[in-house]
Amino acid sequence: MKRLTIALLVVFALQACTKDLKLITQKDTKWELTEWPGKTLPTAAKATLNITGGNKIGGKSFCNTYGGSAVINGNAIQFSRIFGTKMYCEAVGDAENKYYADLEKVTGGKISGNKLYLYKDETLLLVFAKTE
């Protein structure tokens, strides 16, 4: 039991040491959704997240393109005013709606290696891989 407690403390300490989101406030970055915990990631289409100017987002939401705003402060991040085109895409429409909903829930994030992890409080919502 003592070892388990120590192991958990080490894991939490390592998570606290990961990079904050300064990278995405200093230069434009492009990401592709690679993991979606608790949800099925469509295989026929991709979702992307582009962050420009440190405060604008956009990308592909499986079918449509979207945009919006971002506020980033350390590891805190919040997306707002998300809008998208309205093409009908039967195969990925449900996934697209869930993707937008998850983006709106984001309260924090971290960068580790070439991955961007987005959270709602302590719950992992979305994992992106850097594309450029």
Secondary structure, DSSP 8 states (H G I E B T S, - for coil): -HHHHHHHHHHHHHHHTSB-THHHHHS-EEEEEEE-TTS---SSS-BEEEEETTTEEEEEETTEEEEEEEEEETTEEEEEEEEE-----TTTHHHHHHHHHHHHH--EEEEETTEEEEEETTEEEEEEEE--
